């Protein structure tokens, strides 16, 4: 998702198309949930970095908080969640938890941090 909270305009074959945006994504999620109410919604990581929203990744965790609002059940980390190293990821996770917002579950394997300041 690369922090694309807002839609982007792209030109293709002389036409301007609007792509992305979490509001559009919410519409698609709602339609699918209506057809398949028992389905689960998962994210494959790389939900952060890519727009200016990344500037508040560590302090506010807008991506995880938005995924919770959109109804995501589970996410994992992609390479961009590590862009601010282990401490930046820990700060983001702590900010998400402290917000009190609904959050997706996080699954991850095969990661070893030398030092992390996670508050549990």
N, C-alpha and C positions, 0 to 999 in steps of 0.2 A: 504494500500500500504506500510505502515510501512517503508518509506524511502528506498525501494529497487530499487534505481535508476539503479543499475547494476545487471545483471543476476547472479544467484547462481547455482552451480553444486551440485546435490544430487545424491546419489547412490540408485538405486532401482532395485532389482532382478539382481544384478551383472552388471547393466548398469549405466553409468553416464548420467544423464539427466540435461539439462540446463533449469532452470525455472526463470520466472520473468524478470525484466529489463524493463526500460521505453521505450527502442527502440523497443522491442518486443511488448509492449503494444501499441505503436503508430501504428505499423503495423496492429494489430487487430482492433484498433479504425478506421483507414482509411478504412479497408475492410467493416466494419459495416456501416460507413457513406456513402460509395459508394452504398451499398445495400439499405440503408434507410437514404437519405439525410436530411430528416426533423426530425430525431431523436434527442433527447437531451442526453447529457452525464453527469451523476451525480456520485458523490463520496459520500460514506456513512460515511466518517470520518476515523480517525486513519491513516491519510496520513503521519504522522510524527512518529519519534522514531523507532528504530530497527536496524540502521546501523550507521556508523560514520558520515553520513550526518546530524544526529541530533545535532552534535556539532555546526552547524551554523544555526540551526532552528531560534533562536531569532534574530540573526544579519543579516541574508540574506534571510530567508524564501524560500529556494530552492524548497520546496514541492509545495507551492501555485503557485510559478512562473512557475514551470514545468507543473503543471496541466493546467495553462493558455495556455502554448505552445502546450500541447497535445490536446487542444480543449474542455476541460471540461467546461460545462455551469454552474454547481452548485456543491457546496460541503457543508458539515456541519462539526462540530467538533465531534470527538470521544474522548474517555478518554485520549489518549496520547497527544492530543493538549493542554491539561491542565497540562502536566508533569512539566512544568516550571512555574506553577501557572498563575494567571491572568496577572501579569506583563510580563512574558515570552511570553504569547499568544499575548498580546498587542504589544510587541516589534516585534514579528514575523509579525503581521498584518501591522504594520507601515513600516517595512522593505519591505514587498511585495508591499505596495502602493507606497512607495518612489522609487521603482525600475523602475516604468513606464512601466513594462511589462504587457501584457494582463493577467488578473486574472479571475478565476471563481467567480461567485456570491457566497455569503455565507449566508446560512439560519441556524437559531438556535432558539431554544425556551427553556423556563423553566430554564434559567440560571440567577443567580443573583451574581454580583460581588460587594463586599464591597467597593473596591477601584480599579480603573483601570486607567492607564495613556495613554489612546488612544488619538492620535492627529488626529483631523478631519479637 
